[in-house]
Amino acid sequence: MIDAPTSLAAAGAALAVMGGAWAISVPMRDASIADIAWGATFVAIGWTCLAVGPVAEDRSLLIALLVSAWGLRLAAYIGYRHDGEDRRYRAMREKHGDGFAWRSLLSVFGVQAAVAWVVSLPIQSAAADGTPDLGVLAIVGGLVCIVAIALETTADLQLARFLKRPDSSGRVMDEGLWRYSRHPNYFGDALFWWGVWLIALETGSAWWTAIGPALMTLFLLRVSGVALTEKTIAKRRPGYAEYMERTSGFVPLPPRRPTV
């Protein structure tokens, strides 16, 4: 169950972070700032819900700490890789011209704030439910979150090291975790939010907040993650079609044997 003050506070935190990011992006002419602010938005939501939520301080504290580890790592990594405005946003800027600055407030930053609010439903529920103490389900959920962060971090480090190699140009990354999944980082991202949901689920009233991690998983698979990455990568990386045939697209699995 979610109470109105906690829900409104979570929405306010998301809007504050994304609104601030938008204000920074306008003079920089770089809407990619939204991607850096994405992880930080959840950090703000986590601590806001802890502060405003009427009950369940231990559960909310656990979630806030885990979300901070996940969100700050993601923001730092995207910020480290940032090299000018992403081609998606450049295309939007070219299409809308001078009006893009105001349009991006809603179409980029506003949309991300709204999605973050929905994804954070388990955080809001955990902060508003009075179920005492942390039990087995919270421990399992916490371990899932830690495994997910480790998976994302390892995948990102492996990819970063690969891209720095002089022989990586035009090649497909199929080593380490990337041998078992074409997108182990996105899988770890989705797994983390299912872990947060498990922690909230211990209250017994949060089952319906599966909407949050389900939406995150859907976006990673069909909108901003796997689908977007693979839209053009086969043209840029010879051998990627073969890599797709033998490697799972999301969940890490043993490589498939090539068909004859």
NORMOMO-V545490 format. One record per backbone hydrogen bond with DSSP energy under -0.5 kcal/mol. NH is the residue of the N-H (numbers start at 1). CO is the residue of the C=O. If there is no record, write none. Layout:
BEGIN
{{NH;CO} {NH;CO}}
END
This chain:
BEGIN
{{7;3} {8;4} {9;5} {10;6} {11;7} {12;8} {13;9} {14;10} {15;11} {16;12} {17;13} {18;14} {19;15} {20;16} {21;17} {22;18} {23;19} {24;20} {25;21} {26;22} {27;23} {28;24} {29;25} {29;26} {30;25} {33;30} {34;31} {35;32} {36;32} {37;33} {38;34} {39;35} {40;36} {41;37} {42;38} {42;39} {43;39} {44;40} {45;41} {46;42} {47;43} {48;44} {49;45} {50;46} {51;47} {52;48} {53;49} {55;127} {60;56} {61;57} {62;58} {63;59} {64;60} {65;61} {66;62} {67;63} {68;64} {69;65} {70;66} {71;67} {72;68} {73;69} {74;70} {75;71} {76;72} {77;73} {78;74} {79;75} {80;76} {81;77} {82;78} {83;84} {90;86} {91;87} {92;88} {93;89} {94;90} {95;91} {96;92} {97;93} {99;96} {100;97} {101;98} {103;99} {104;100} {105;101} {105;102} {106;102} {106;103} {107;103} {108;104} {109;104} {110;104} {110;105} {111;106} {112;108} {113;109} {114;110} {115;111} {116;112} {117;113} {118;114} {119;115} {120;116} {121;118} {122;119} {123;120} {124;120} {125;121} {126;122} {127;123} {128;124} {128;125} {129;125} {139;135} {140;136} {141;137} {142;138} {143;139} {144;140} {145;141} {146;142} {147;143} {148;144} {149;145} {150;146} {151;147} {152;148} {153;149} {154;150} {155;151} {156;152} {157;153} {158;154} {159;155} {160;156} {161;157} {162;158} {163;159} {164;160} {165;161} {165;162} {168;165} {171;168} {174;172} {178;175} {179;176} {180;177} {181;177} {182;248} {184;181} {187;183} {188;184} {189;185} {190;186} {191;187} {192;188} {193;189} {194;190} {195;191} {196;192} {197;193} {198;194} {199;195} {200;196} {201;197} {202;198} {202;199} {203;200} {204;201} {209;206} {210;207} {211;208} {212;209} {213;209} {214;210} {215;211} {216;212} {217;213} {218;214} {219;215} {220;216} {221;217} {222;218} {223;218} {223;219} {224;219} {225;219} {226;220} {227;221} {229;225} {230;226} {231;227} {231;228} {232;229} {233;229} {235;232} {236;232} {237;233} {238;236} {240;237} {243;239} {244;240} {245;241} {246;242} {247;243} {253;180} {256;246}}
END
